[in-house]
Amino acid sequence: MEKKLFADLVTSLKEAAAISKGKARPLRQFKVAAPNVKGVRERTGLSQSEFARVMRVSVRTLQNWEQKRCVPTGPAAALLKIVATAPDVALKALHR
């Protein structure tokens, strides 16, 4: 490994450690807006139980998302974004 690259990695690790200990603030922060799950589901025309089955989650989980008691993350959030953007294509692919 090049010396400069190694030095940059060491500096980054030291910064990350300082941030995690609360001794420094991150230079950049990213905020991702939570999807309007109920709106996405309603635009598909599916009931809660149908949409939960398509999303591969329990109806209770879907209800928690819709009532904003918790927020979908990771693959579920990505899938919701896809369904919101191209519902016909997403639903066709998911019903297979």
N, C-alpha and C positions, 0 to 999 in steps of 0.2 A: 504494500500500500504506500502511496506517496506520502511524504512527510506532511505536506500542507493539508491533504485530505484528512489524515489522521489527527492533525492539530485541530482542524475544524470540527471533527467528530467529538473530540475531547471537550472543546469549548461548548458545543451543543449539549453534551451530557451534563456538564457543570451548570449550564443555564436551566436545564430541565430539573435538575435536583433542587436548585434554588427556588424555582417556581413551585415545585411540589411541597417544599417546606414553608412556603409563604414568605420567603425572603426577597422575591422578585415577582414582578407581574409579567404575564405573557405579552409579547409585542403585538400579536395578532389574536383575535378571537373570532370565531365563526358561529353565527346563530342561524339555525335552520328552523323555519316556521313549521309548527305542527300542522299536519293536514287536517282539513275539515272532513273527518271520516263520515259523519252523517250525510253531509252534502255529496260526497263521492258516492256513497251507497245509494242515496236517493236518485242521483243522476243515472245510475245503472238500472233503476226500476226493480231492484231485487229487495226482497224482505230481509230482515236481520238474519234469519236462519239461513237463507240462501246465500247471502253475501258472506256470512261467517264460513260456510262450507267452501265457497270459492277461495276465500283467503286462507283456508286451512287453520282457522282459530275457533275457539269456542264462542258461542253466542254471548256468554258472559264477558269474555274479553272484548268482543266487538262493542257491547253495551258500555263497558268501561271507557273505551276509546271515544265513543260517541258522546258520552256524558262528561268527557274530559277529566275523568278520575285518574287516568293514566294515558300515556302517549305512546303510540307505536314507534318502535325504533328498528334500526338495522334493516333486514330484508323486508319486514312488514311495511315499514315506511316507504321503502323503495317501490314495493309492489303497489301500494296505494297511489304513489305518484304516477306510476305507469297506467293504472286504471283510470285515474283522473285525467290523464293526458289523452289516452286512446282507449276509451272503455270498450268499444266494439272489438278491437283487436285483442286486448287483454282478456276479455271474457271468453272470446272464442278460443284463445290458447289455453286458458285455465279450465275450460269445460271438457277438455279431452280426457 
